[in-house]
């Protein structure tokens, strides 16, 4: 006879606070991990990534324009973050994601959203210049490849994938605009 592990409400709450995953997913992950918080977090991340992959082809027609103004109005960012329904677009967590990405753009100064956005002539010039170190260029210049400024263990793409796992819809970062007073 085997005894299944049943996580306590405090453990579930702690995992939910750490991951923002749905309560039942947290309960399931903790039970599967035998109460190991690190293993449960990894399980939730893996499930979120699998869910994001399944939903990646779904059409996104709704969303919001997130924004952030910094340094007394001398720097600002606009971000277009798209999702499938207006219900999710109005969700606080989705709006916070748009804001967090805008803050990240302000700090990290990416040039492109995704690798495919890098013009072919720039890509060829950088590959010739950097050779095998081209990945470092992408990590610095491509938003989705950049480590998130508030948690460098995650990239912006990871941040969006985890939001897909929590919100249950495809989320796509379409574009951004960065403004600096004094920049041309």
C-alpha positions as CSV (number, residue, x, y, z in Angstrom):
1,X,0.0,0.0,0.0
2,X,1.4,3.4,-1.0
3,X,0.5,6.7,0.7
4,X,0.1,9.7,-1.7
5,X,1.6,13.0,-0.6
6,X,-1.1,15.7,0.1
7,X,0.4,19.2,0.2
8,X,-0.8,21.6,2.8
9,X,-2.6,24.8,2.0
10,X,0.4,26.8,3.1
11,X,2.7,24.9,0.7
12,X,0.3,25.4,-2.1
13,X,0.0,29.1,-1.3
14,X,3.8,29.5,-1.1
15,X,4.2,27.8,-4.5
16,X,1.4,29.9,-6.1
17,X,3.0,33.1,-4.7
18,X,6.4,32.1,-6.2
19,X,5.1,31.0,-9.6
20,X,1.6,32.7,-10.0
21,X,0.4,29.3,-11.4
22,X,-3.2,28.2,-10.8
23,X,-3.9,26.7,-7.4
24,X,-4.9,23.2,-8.8
25,X,-1.7,23.1,-10.9
26,X,0.4,24.0,-7.8
27,X,-1.4,21.3,-5.8
28,X,-0.8,18.7,-8.6
29,X,2.9,19.7,-9.0
30,X,3.5,19.5,-5.2
31,X,1.9,16.1,-5.0
32,X,3.9,14.9,-7.9
33,X,7.1,16.3,-6.5
34,X,6.4,14.8,-3.0
35,X,6.5,18.2,-1.4
36,X,9.8,19.3,-3.0
37,X,9.3,23.0,-3.8
38,X,12.1,23.2,-6.3
39,X,11.0,20.1,-8.2
40,X,7.4,21.4,-8.2
41,X,8.5,24.7,-9.6
42,X,10.4,22.9,-12.3
43,X,7.3,20.8,-13.1
44,X,5.2,23.9,-13.4
45,X,7.7,25.6,-15.7
46,X,7.9,22.6,-17.9
47,X,4.1,22.3,-18.1
48,X,3.9,26.1,-18.9
49,X,6.4,25.7,-21.7
50,X,4.5,22.7,-23.2
51,X,1.2,24.7,-23.0
52,X,2.9,27.7,-24.7
53,X,4.1,25.5,-27.5
54,X,0.7,24.0,-28.1
55,X,-0.9,27.5,-28.2
56,X,1.8,29.2,-30.3
57,X,-0.1,28.9,-33.6
58,X,-3.3,30.4,-32.2
59,X,-4.3,33.8,-33.6
60,X,-3.9,36.8,-31.3
61,X,-6.3,39.7,-32.1
62,X,-6.6,41.4,-28.7
63,X,-4.1,42.9,-26.3
64,X,-2.9,46.1,-24.9
65,X,-0.3,48.8,-25.3
66,X,1.9,48.7,-22.2
67,X,4.0,51.7,-21.2
68,X,6.6,52.9,-18.9
69,X,8.0,56.5,-18.3
70,X,11.3,56.9,-16.5
71,X,13.7,59.6,-15.3
72,X,11.2,62.4,-14.8
73,X,9.8,61.9,-18.3
74,X,13.1,61.8,-20.1
75,X,12.7,58.2,-21.3
76,X,9.7,56.1,-22.2
77,X,8.7,52.8,-23.8
78,X,5.5,51.6,-25.5
79,X,5.0,47.9,-25.9
80,X,2.3,46.1,-28.0
81,X,1.5,42.8,-26.2
82,X,-1.2,40.7,-27.9
83,X,-3.4,37.8,-26.7
84,X,-6.4,35.9,-27.9
85,X,-9.3,37.5,-25.9
86,X,-10.1,40.9,-24.4
87,X,-10.8,39.0,-21.1
88,X,-7.1,38.2,-20.8
89,X,-6.1,41.6,-22.1
90,X,-8.0,43.2,-19.1
91,X,-6.4,40.8,-16.7
92,X,-4.1,42.4,-14.1
93,X,-1.4,39.8,-14.6
94,X,-1.3,40.4,-18.4
95,X,-1.2,44.1,-17.9
96,X,1.6,43.7,-15.3
97,X,3.5,41.6,-17.9
98,X,3.3,44.4,-20.5
99,X,4.5,46.9,-17.9
100,X,7.4,44.7,-16.8
101,X,8.5,44.2,-20.4
102,X,8.4,48.0,-20.9
103,X,10.5,48.5,-17.8
104,X,13.0,45.8,-19.1
105,X,13.2,47.6,-22.5
106,X,14.0,50.9,-20.8
107,X,16.9,49.2,-18.9
108,X,18.2,46.8,-21.4
109,X,17.8,48.8,-24.7
110,X,17.1,46.0,-27.2
111,X,17.1,46.8,-30.9
112,X,14.8,44.0,-32.2
113,X,11.9,41.9,-30.9
114,X,13.0,38.6,-32.3
115,X,16.0,37.2,-34.3
116,X,14.0,37.2,-37.5
117,X,13.7,41.0,-37.2
118,X,17.4,41.6,-37.5
119,X,18.0,42.8,-41.1
120,X,19.9,40.3,-43.2
121,X,22.8,42.8,-43.9
122,X,23.2,43.5,-40.2
123,X,23.1,39.8,-39.4
124,X,25.8,39.0,-42.1
125,X,28.0,41.9,-40.9
126,X,27.7,40.8,-37.3
127,X,28.4,37.1,-38.1
128,X,31.5,38.2,-40.1
129,X,32.7,40.4,-37.2
130,X,31.8,38.2,-34.3
131,X,32.0,34.7,-35.7
132,X,31.1,32.2,-33.0
133,X,30.2,35.0,-30.6
134,X,27.1,35.9,-32.5
135,X,24.9,34.5,-29.8
136,X,26.2,37.2,-27.4
137,X,25.1,39.8,-29.9
138,X,21.6,38.3,-30.1
139,X,21.4,38.1,-26.3
140,X,22.2,41.9,-26.1
141,X,20.2,43.1,-29.1
142,X,17.1,40.8,-29.4
143,X,14.4,41.4,-26.7
144,X,13.1,37.8,-26.5
145,X,16.7,36.5,-26.1
146,X,17.7,39.0,-23.3
147,X,17.9,37.9,-19.7
148,X,15.1,39.6,-17.7
149,X,16.5,42.5,-15.7
150,X,14.6,41.6,-12.5
151,X,15.6,37.8,-12.7
152,X,18.5,37.0,-15.0
153,X,17.8,33.3,-14.8
154,X,14.9,33.9,-17.2
155,X,14.8,35.4,-20.6
156,X,11.9,37.6,-21.8
157,X,10.7,34.7,-23.9
158,X,10.6,32.6,-20.7
159,X,8.6,35.3,-19.0
160,X,6.1,35.3,-21.8
161,X,5.9,31.5,-21.9
162,X,5.2,31.3,-18.1
163,X,2.4,33.9,-18.6
164,X,0.9,31.7,-21.3
165,X,1.0,28.7,-18.9
166,X,-0.8,30.8,-16.2
167,X,-3.3,32.7,-18.4
168,X,-4.0,29.8,-20.8
169,X,-3.8,31.8,-24.0
170,X,-1.2,32.5,-26.7
171,X,0.6,35.7,-25.9
172,X,2.8,37.5,-28.5
173,X,5.0,40.5,-28.2
174,X,4.5,42.3,-31.5
175,X,6.6,45.5,-31.3
176,X,8.0,48.2,-29.1
177,X,9.1,51.8,-29.3
178,X,11.7,53.4,-27.0
179,X,12.0,57.2,-26.7
180,X,14.9,59.1,-25.1
181,X,15.0,62.9,-24.8
182,X,18.2,64.0,-26.7
183,X,18.5,60.8,-28.8
184,X,18.2,61.2,-32.5
